[in-house]
Amino acid sequence: MSGQAAVEVPVAEIVEERKTRQAKKPKRQPRYNVILWNDEDHSYAYVMVMLQELFGHPLEKGYLLATEVDTAGRAIVLTTTREHAELKRDQIHAYGKDSLIANCQGSMSASIEPIEEE
């Protein structure tokens, strides 16, 4: 019997340690929104195709986001980690001008902003 007690103590400690380790959740990276800003130099078609190519959004979602940008002045096109948000913002800035608009000067404006954690 005394041999069994010696085995139970380490097993109990191991079980408790595992419970403690499992209870600790990894810290989640802060989330950021990628914001697309309105201007009068880009067509709905440009926005829809850009969102499809850069974000994989279907054209229907691209249309809804283009409408939101046009009416509200901005739209959240993605929520992700900071590094990914920075990449997507930079891709929007590098996308190029709208060939359907004669006086278009270049790409649309975008920014990132941290979201409030609950």
C-alpha positions as CSV (number, residue, x, y, z in Angstrom):
1,M,0.0,0.0,0.0
2,S,2.8,2.5,0.7
3,G,4.1,2.1,-2.8
4,Q,0.7,3.1,-4.2
5,A,0.6,6.3,-2.1
6,A,4.0,7.3,-3.5
7,V,2.7,7.0,-7.0
8,E,-0.5,8.9,-6.3
9,V,1.2,12.1,-5.2
10,P,3.1,12.7,-8.4
11,V,0.1,11.8,-10.5
12,A,-2.1,14.2,-8.6
13,E,0.5,17.0,-9.0
14,I,0.7,16.3,-12.8
15,V,-3.0,16.4,-13.1
16,E,-3.2,19.7,-11.2
17,E,-0.4,21.1,-13.3
18,R,-2.2,20.2,-16.5
19,K,-5.4,21.7,-15.3
20,T,-3.6,24.9,-14.5
21,R,-1.8,24.9,-17.9
22,Q,-5.1,24.3,-19.8
23,A,-6.8,27.1,-17.8
24,K,-4.3,29.6,-19.1
25,K,-5.5,30.7,-22.5
26,P,-3.0,32.2,-24.8
27,K,-3.2,36.0,-25.1
28,R,-5.0,37.0,-28.2
29,Q,-3.4,39.6,-30.5
30,P,-5.2,43.0,-30.6
31,R,-7.5,43.3,-33.5
32,Y,-7.6,46.2,-36.1
33,N,-10.1,47.4,-38.6
34,V,-9.0,48.2,-42.1
35,I,-11.1,51.3,-43.1
36,L,-11.7,52.3,-46.7
37,W,-12.4,56.1,-47.1
38,N,-14.8,57.7,-49.6
39,D,-13.7,60.0,-52.4
40,E,-15.3,61.1,-55.6
41,D,-12.5,59.7,-57.8
42,H,-13.4,56.0,-57.9
43,S,-16.3,54.1,-59.4
44,Y,-18.4,51.4,-57.7
45,A,-16.9,48.9,-60.2
46,Y,-13.3,49.8,-59.1
47,V,-14.2,49.3,-55.4
48,M,-15.9,46.0,-56.1
49,V,-13.1,44.6,-58.2
50,M,-10.4,45.9,-55.8
51,L,-12.2,44.3,-52.8
52,Q,-12.5,41.0,-54.7
53,E,-8.9,40.9,-55.7
54,L,-7.3,42.1,-52.4
55,F,-9.7,40.6,-49.9
56,G,-11.5,37.8,-51.7
57,H,-14.9,39.5,-51.1
58,P,-17.6,38.4,-53.6
59,L,-18.9,41.1,-55.9
60,E,-22.1,41.3,-53.9
61,K,-20.3,42.1,-50.7
62,G,-18.1,44.5,-52.7
63,Y,-21.2,46.3,-53.9
64,L,-22.5,46.6,-50.3
65,L,-19.2,47.9,-49.0
66,A,-19.0,50.4,-51.9
67,T,-22.4,51.6,-51.1
68,E,-21.5,52.0,-47.4
69,V,-18.3,54.0,-48.4
70,D,-20.4,56.2,-50.7
71,T,-23.1,56.9,-48.1
72,A,-21.3,56.8,-44.8
73,G,-17.9,58.1,-46.0
74,R,-16.1,55.0,-44.8
75,A,-16.5,51.2,-44.4
76,I,-14.7,48.5,-42.5
77,V,-13.5,46.1,-45.1
78,L,-11.5,43.7,-42.8
79,T,-10.8,43.1,-39.1
80,T,-7.6,41.3,-38.4
81,T,-4.2,41.5,-36.6
82,R,-2.2,44.7,-36.8
83,E,0.4,43.3,-39.2
84,H,-2.2,41.9,-41.6
85,A,-4.2,45.1,-41.4
86,E,-1.1,47.2,-42.3
87,L,-0.4,44.9,-45.3
88,K,-4.0,45.2,-46.6
89,R,-4.0,49.0,-46.1
90,D,-0.8,49.2,-48.1
91,Q,-2.2,47.0,-50.8
92,I,-5.2,49.4,-51.1
93,H,-2.8,52.3,-51.4
94,A,-0.8,50.5,-54.1
95,Y,-3.8,49.3,-56.1
96,G,-3.6,52.1,-58.7
97,K,-6.0,54.5,-60.3
98,D,-9.5,53.9,-61.6
99,S,-9.3,53.7,-65.4
100,L,-13.1,54.4,-65.6
101,I,-12.7,57.9,-64.1
102,A,-10.8,60.3,-66.4
103,N,-9.5,62.6,-63.7
104,C,-8.6,59.9,-61.1
105,Q,-5.3,60.7,-59.5
106,G,-4.5,57.3,-57.9
107,S,-5.6,54.7,-55.4
108,M,-8.2,55.0,-52.7
109,S,-7.4,56.0,-49.1
110,A,-7.4,53.5,-46.3
111,S,-6.3,53.5,-42.7
112,I,-6.3,51.1,-39.8
113,E,-7.7,51.5,-36.3
114,P,-7.6,49.3,-33.2
115,I,-11.0,47.9,-32.1
116,E,-12.3,48.1,-28.6
117,E,-11.7,44.8,-26.7
118,E,-14.7,43.7,-24.6
